[in-house]
Amino acid sequence: MLKRILKSYDYSLILAVFLLCGFGLVMVYSSSMIMAVTRYYTESDYFFRKQLSSLLLATIAFLVMMFFPYRALLNGKFIRILFFGSIAVLGLLFIFGHVAGGSQSWFKVAGRAIQPGEFVKLSAIIYLSAVYEKKQSYIWHFGKGALPPVIFTVLICVFVMLQPDIGTSFIIGMIALSIILCSGMGIKNMLKLVLLALFFLLLLSPLILFKADDIFSKERLSRFTGYTDPFEHEDGAGYQLVNSYIAIGSGGLTGLGLGESVQKYGYLPEAHTDFIMAVVAEELGIFGVLFVLTLLAFIVLKGLYIARKCTDPFGTLIAVGVSSMIAIQTAVNLGGVTGLIPITGVTLPFVSYGGSSLLVLLISMGLLVNVSMFVNYREQYKKEKEIASM
């Protein structure tokens, strides 16, 4: 039995994840070494060491989730803890949260910044997948089957948006939408949800107006002016995007060489976080960018393939949720770096610096690998049974 279990794991998926994490470590060091010395007056490998310690912790969490039977998460008490815990933690941010970059999105614990919004992404995936599996027999019933999980999604999106963190709120909403679309609730219920969403927006408009100075602050509005015409605002709102363009353009096909980026010398702010792909393009060229995008695309497509092969709704929706989280976060990050959408501060999965993000991503991937193992295990068992009966 143990031999069959070990044989059932998708090692190509595991390899792709840790190749990206290893590549990310290298690029975090390369992109942050100058800033660590000149801005923070510390050792050049300061951010590298912090990311490495986060990766070691995240790897342990990955292994735990990889061997933990995913259907055990269907426990009713655990799902209720996810529901109330997510809302409570996001609410506590307004009292004890640490403000950085204009958002009250972090807790400071033992010298480390923890971003609850990252963990809420995974909580939303598990909660929505579990609830929609339990409601499969009456999911056609709008009030009883389709609606309750949507209320949870709206609540957490509103809490995150009011921090304000519009990027994370958008990603959580899109992840939820992906799971809802695959839940089997039917087109009629989907249309009802759209109408209800418009009604909610009208109800929330007074609250949004109340927090308008925070949500639509001068800094956030400048991201739109900088995005629409960055060269017109090169010395202000467009500064980061213009330097991202310079980094991407100067890299060419093969790049300037690992560690040879010019833009990380203070020209590209936060080069090790949401703009790390610009440094990848500058140092490793198109080949480096294609390496990252190929691995990310492989992980997403593999996750959707697992969702298609999985026979139980809970596993299917988890695979859809994890795959959509990585795909949406990648699209939002690359859209900001290339100027296709306004800059949101969203990190590039597995590559950017960020302990909370890396931990959540590896827990999610451990869960996806676990779902994949059970899918392969069932297929192997079925084939062996068929051969034995011949």
ZIRA-V605381 format. One record per residue. N is the residue number from 1. BURIAL is 1 if it has 24 or more other C-alpha atoms within 12 Angstrom, else 0. D_FIRST is the distance of its C-alpha to the first C-alpha in Angstrom with 2 decimals. Layout:
N,BURIAL,D_FIRST
N,BURIAL,D_FIRST
This chain:
1,0,0.00
2,0,3.83
3,0,5.39
4,0,5.13
5,1,6.26
6,0,8.77
7,0,9.82
8,1,10.59
9,1,13.10
10,1,16.69
11,0,18.13
12,0,21.49
13,1,21.97
14,1,21.21
15,0,23.61
16,1,26.27
17,1,26.26
18,1,26.72
19,1,29.21
20,1,31.28
21,1,31.03
22,1,32.13
23,1,34.90
24,1,35.91
25,1,36.36
26,1,38.67
27,1,40.65
28,1,40.97
29,1,42.56
30,1,44.79
31,1,45.96
32,1,46.56
33,1,48.00
34,1,51.62
35,1,51.43
36,1,49.90
37,0,52.94
38,0,55.72
39,0,54.82
40,0,52.84
41,0,54.48
42,0,51.26
43,0,49.23
44,0,48.28
45,1,44.54
46,1,44.68
47,1,42.74
48,1,40.34
49,1,39.46
50,1,39.04
51,1,36.77
52,1,34.71
53,0,34.28
54,1,33.30
55,1,30.72
56,0,29.17
57,0,28.97
58,1,27.66
59,1,24.91
60,0,23.69
61,1,23.86
62,1,21.99
63,1,19.02
64,0,19.09
65,1,19.15
66,1,16.53
67,1,13.86
68,0,15.75
69,1,14.81
70,1,17.96
71,1,18.70
72,0,19.43
73,1,22.53
74,1,23.95
75,0,25.23
76,0,28.94
77,0,30.24
78,0,28.51
79,1,30.00
80,0,33.41
81,0,33.18
82,1,32.54
83,1,35.54
84,0,38.04
85,0,36.78
86,1,37.23
87,1,40.72
88,0,41.71
89,1,40.69
90,1,42.53
91,1,45.49
92,0,45.63
93,1,46.05
94,1,49.54
95,0,50.46
96,0,48.64
97,1,47.59
98,1,48.70
99,0,50.79
100,0,50.24
101,0,51.41
102,0,53.06
103,1,49.88
104,1,48.92
105,1,45.18
106,1,44.01
107,1,43.61
108,0,44.69
109,0,42.42
110,0,42.91
111,0,44.56
112,0,41.84
113,1,42.25
114,1,39.49
115,1,39.72
116,1,38.36
117,1,38.84
118,1,35.88
119,1,33.56
120,1,35.10
121,1,33.89
122,1,30.25
123,1,31.26
124,1,32.94
125,1,29.93
126,1,27.64
127,1,30.50
128,1,31.63
129,1,28.18
130,1,27.42
131,1,30.93
132,1,31.14
133,1,27.89
134,1,29.34
135,1,32.62
136,1,31.41
137,0,33.04
138,0,36.39
139,1,36.18
140,0,39.26
141,0,41.25
142,1,42.78
143,0,43.79
144,0,40.76
145,1,37.95
146,1,38.86
147,1,41.22
148,0,39.77
149,1,37.17
150,1,39.95
151,1,42.17
152,1,39.59
153,1,39.50
154,1,43.29
155,1,43.62
156,1,41.46
157,1,43.03
158,1,46.47
159,1,45.66
160,1,44.39
161,1,47.35
162,1,49.82
163,1,48.67
164,1,49.60
165,1,46.59
166,1,47.02
167,1,44.45
168,1,41.51
169,1,42.81
170,1,42.93
171,1,39.36
172,1,38.02
173,1,40.11
174,1,38.87
175,1,35.18
176,1,35.91
177,1,37.80
178,1,34.89
179,1,32.59
180,1,35.46
181,1,36.11
182,1,32.51
183,1,32.36
184,1,33.99
185,1,37.09
186,0,39.52
187,0,42.58
188,0,44.99
189,1,43.11
190,1,42.86
191,0,46.65
192,0,47.18
193,1,45.10
194,0,47.24
195,0,50.40
196,0,49.07
197,0,48.23
198,0,51.83
199,0,53.11
200,0,51.08
201,0,52.57
202,0,56.00
203,0,55.22
204,0,53.83
205,0,56.78
206,0,58.89
207,0,56.08
208,0,55.62
209,0,59.39
210,0,59.41
211,0,56.94
212,0,58.47
213,0,59.85
214,1,56.36
215,1,54.41
216,1,57.18
217,0,58.46
218,0,60.58
219,0,57.75
220,1,55.35
221,0,58.05
222,1,58.85
223,1,55.39
224,1,56.54
225,1,59.85
226,1,58.17
227,1,55.65
228,1,58.30
229,0,60.70
230,1,59.36
231,0,62.19
232,0,64.79
233,0,63.28
234,0,62.34
235,0,63.69
236,0,62.05
237,1,59.35
238,1,58.54
239,1,58.33
240,1,54.53
241,1,54.00
242,1,56.81
243,1,55.32
244,1,51.91
245,1,53.69
246,1,55.37
247,1,52.09
248,1,50.39
249,1,53.53
250,1,54.17
251,1,50.70
252,1,51.28
253,0,48.89
254,0,47.70
255,1,48.77
256,1,51.00
257,0,48.34
258,1,45.74
259,1,47.65
260,1,50.85
261,1,50.96
262,1,54.45
263,1,53.66
264,1,51.53
265,1,54.80
266,0,55.57
267,1,56.26
268,1,52.91
269,1,52.18
270,1,48.59
271,1,47.49
272,1,44.18
273,1,43.12
274,1,43.80
275,1,45.85
276,1,43.51
277,1,43.18
278,1,46.93
279,1,46.56
280,1,43.70
281,1,46.07
282,1,48.98
283,1,47.26
284,1,44.81
285,1,46.49
286,1,45.04
287,0,42.34
288,1,41.02
289,1,41.18
290,0,39.38
291,1,36.59
292,1,36.00
293,1,36.45
294,0,34.16
295,1,31.23
296,1,32.02
297,1,32.36
298,1,29.03
299,1,27.28
300,1,29.21
301,0,28.70
302,1,24.96
303,1,24.85
304,1,26.92
305,1,24.76
306,1,21.68
307,1,23.97
308,0,24.98
309,1,21.53
310,1,20.26
311,0,20.77
312,1,21.58
313,1,24.89
314,1,23.74
315,1,21.31
316,1,23.95
317,1,26.77
318,1,25.03
319,1,24.46
320,1,28.09
321,1,29.37
322,1,27.80
323,1,28.88
324,1,32.34
325,1,32.76
326,1,32.33
327,1,34.45
328,1,37.22
329,1,37.44
330,1,37.70
331,1,40.36
332,1,42.37
333,1,42.31
334,1,43.33
335,1,45.89
336,1,47.54
337,1,47.55
338,1,49.11
339,1,51.50
340,0,50.15
341,1,49.76
342,1,51.22
343,1,49.58
344,1,47.19
345,1,45.73
346,1,42.16
347,1,40.02
348,1,38.12
349,1,34.33
350,1,32.64
351,1,35.94
352,1,38.67
353,1,39.34
354,1,38.16
355,1,35.79
356,1,35.27
357,1,34.58
358,1,32.11
359,1,30.19
360,1,29.99
361,1,29.03
362,1,26.09
363,1,24.85
364,1,25.24
365,1,23.41
366,1,20.47
367,1,20.44
368,1,20.78
369,1,17.94
370,1,15.73
371,1,17.07
372,1,16.51
373,1,12.79
374,1,12.46
375,1,14.88
376,1,13.12
377,1,9.69
378,1,11.89
379,0,13.81
380,0,11.17
381,0,9.99
382,0,13.78
383,0,14.65
384,0,12.40
385,0,13.91
386,0,17.30
387,0,17.16
388,0,16.26
389,0,19.17
390,0,21.63
